[in-house]
Amino acid sequence: DVTALHLVLSGDPALFAIPPPSQPVPKTPERLVSAGQKALEDGRRLLGQGSFAGALEHLSKAVNDRPDDPEAHHAYAKALYASGAQDDAIEHFRLAARLAPNQPRFQSDLARTLDSIGRIEDAGKAYEDLLMVHPDDGEGLRLLAALRHKQGRSGDAVPLLRRLEDMRPGDLIIQQDLGYALEKAGDLSAAATVYTAIL
């Protein structure tokens, strides 16, 4: 457009107008994202340094600026948990897992948090949910099997450990856990076979 080119070349002041200092510069979505990203990075850094109060302040800002960002909720949940706010942490772990169902570590951290505070049934459900979406998640299989042992349900740990053994053939720790689960479940013959294979 010749007219637009003429205006640019002529230096028309209307094209280069800057709002007077008394008027704040409106925040653009890019600036909000940048502020949220900076708050997330600062919060993670402080969390890594063990400065939980500072981390909470920054990560709260990150969550407010980026309410649909699972990474922000996940980091905030970690800071909340480290600060002793377990129920709030669980809610943010849940939200992170809902926002990013294809990210297994969010669901896994939710399950481990529930387990660590003694909410065993909820933890078991969270691990089951993880394995519904990620059936080959080795860490999820291992942790759910350990939880089943803790619940006195060693028989339920056996198929989980067999799946894990198929994924990691020759892993002596998994074979040992499998032998133990079989023994606790009362299948002494199968346990002896597994133990013999280890030796």
N, C-alpha and C positions, 0 to 999 in steps of 0.2 A: 504494500500500500504506500503510494508516493507521499501522501499527506502525513502518514505516521512517520515515514523516514525523514521527511522535512522537519517534523516536530523534534525528533531525536537529534538530528544534526544541528538544528537551530538552538538546542539547549533550552527548550521551553521549560521554565521553572515548574510548571504544573506536573511535569513528568518526574521531577526529582524532589517533590515536596516531602519534607520531614515534619512530623507532628511537633508542635511546640513542646518545650520541656514540661509544661503544666499538664499535658495529656499523656497518660502512660501508654507505652507501646503495647498494643494488644498481643497477647500470647498466641502464637500459632501452634497447631498440633505438633509440629516438629520440636518447638521449644518445650512443650509439655512432655513429650517422649524423652527428650534429652534430660530434663529435670528428673523424670522417673528413672531413667537409666543410670544417671549419676547417683541418685539416692540408693538404688539397688547395689551398685558397685561399692559405694562407701559403706553401706550396711553389711555387705558380705565381708569386706576387709575388716571391719570392726568385730564382726562375729568371729572371724578367724583369729583375731588377736585376743579374744575373750572379753571384749568390752561390750557386754550384753545390753546395757542401758543405751549406749550410743548406737548400737546396731538396731535396737528396737525403734529408736527415733527416726533413723534414716529409712528403715524398711517399712515403717508405717507410712511414710511419705510415698515410697515406691508403690505400695499397694493402693494408696489413694489416687495416685497419678495414673496407675496402670492396673485397674481392677480386673482386667481379663488376662493378665500375664501370669501364667502358672509359676514361672520362675520367681516372681516377686512374692507370691503367696507361700511358696516352698521355703524360701529364705526367711521370710517373716515367721513361719511356723517353727523353724529351727531356733530362731532367736527367742520366740515365746517359750518354747520348751526349755531352753537353756536358762531362762529366767524364772522357771517354775510355774508358768501359766499353761498348765497341761491341757485343760479343756479348750482354751483358745487356740493352742497349737494344733490340736486334733482337727478343729474346724478348718483351719487354713491348710493343713495337709490334705483334708478331704476335698477342699475347693481346688487345690492344685491338681489333684488326681482327676477330678471331674473335668477340669479345663484341658487337661492333656492326657487322655486315656491311653495314648500310645507311648507314654513315657513311664516305664515300669518303676523307676526309682521313687516316684512320688507315692505310688500305691504301697510300695515296699516300706518306705519310711513311715507311712501312716500305720501299717501293720506292726512294725517294730516299736513304734511309740506306744500303741495300744498294749502290746505285750509288756513293755517295760513298766507300765503303770498298773499291771495286773488285770487288765480288761481282756482276758484270754479268749473268751468267746468272740468278742468283737475283732480281736486280732486274727483269729482263725478265719472269720468271714472276710476280712480284708485280704488275707493271703489267697483265699479261694477266688475272690474277685480278680486279683492280680493274675492268677493262673488261668482264669477264663479267657482273659484277653491275651496273655502271654504264656501259653502252655509250656513253652520250653525255657522259661526263666529259671535257670539253675539255682540261683540264690533264693528265689521264692520257694522252689521245691524243698531245698535244704532247710530253710527256716520254718516252713509249715511242718515238715517232718519232725523237727526239734520241738515244735509247739505240741504236736500230737503226743510225743513222748512225755512232755511236761504234764499233759492232761491225763496221762495213764492210758492213752489210746495207741499203743505201739503197733497194733495190727493195722491201724489206718496210716501209720508212717511207712509201712512196708511198700505199698505200691508207689508212693512218692519216691522212695529211695531206689526202687527198681528203675523207675523212669530216669532218675538222675544217673544211675549206673549205666544205663544204655547210652546216655549222652556223654559220659566220661568213663569209658571202659579203662580198666586198669588203675583207677584212682583208689588207692588203698584206704583212705579215710572214709570214702563213701561205702566201700565194701565192709569196713569195720562197723560203720553205723548200721548198715543193712543187717549184718550178722547179729548185732545187739538188738535191733528191732524185732527180728525173727525170734530171738531167744526170749525176749520179754513178752512176745505175743504167744509163746508156747510152742512154736514150731521148731523144736530142738534139732530135728533131723536136717531141716533146711539151713538152720543157723550153723550146724557143724560143717555142712558142705561149703558154706561161704567162708567160714574161718579156715578150713583146710586149704581153700584156694588162695587165701592170703599168705599162708606159710610157704 
